[in-house]
């Protein structure tokens, strides 16, 4: 969804689009990192064979 918003921002002025694009990119990265952390936690919590 963040990438869709990024595409919509391209229609704005270049400076505004760049600033908002950086925010969207940061949010997207944070979501990815959160997913990675959750996956790692689940793997560590899983019983060992």
LUMKOL-85304 format. One record per residue (C-alpha): residue in three letters; z, y, x. Coordinates in steps of 0.2 Angstrom, whole numbers, plus 2048, in hexadecimal, padded with zeros to 3 digits. Last residue first. Example, Ala and Ser with C-alpha at 12.3 -4.5 7.8 and 13.67 -1.06 7.14 Angstrom:
# LUMKOL-85304
SER8247FB844 ALA8277EA83E 
# end
This chain:
# LUMKOL-85304
UNK854765843 UNK85C776844 UNK86277E834 UNK85978E82F UNK86479E832 UNK85B7A2842 UNK84A7A183A UNK8507AB82B UNK8567B9837 UNK8457B9840 UNK83C7BB830 UNK8477C982A UNK8457D283B UNK8327D083A UNK8317D6828 UNK83B7E582D UNK8307E983B UNK8217E9830 UNK8297F4824 UNK82E800832 UNK81C800838 UNK815804826 UNK822812825 UNK81D819836 UNK80B819831 UNK80E822821 UNK81882F82A UNK80A831837 UNK7FD832829 UNK807840821 UNK80684A831 UNK7F4846834 UNK7EF84A822 UNK7F885A822 UNK7EF860832 UNK7DE85982C UNK7DE86181A UNK7DF85380D UNK7D2847809 UNK7D883B817 UNK7E883A80E UNK7E182D801 UNK7DD82180F UNK7EF822816 UNK7F681F804 UNK7EB80F803 UNK7F280A815 UNK80480C80E UNK800800800 
# end
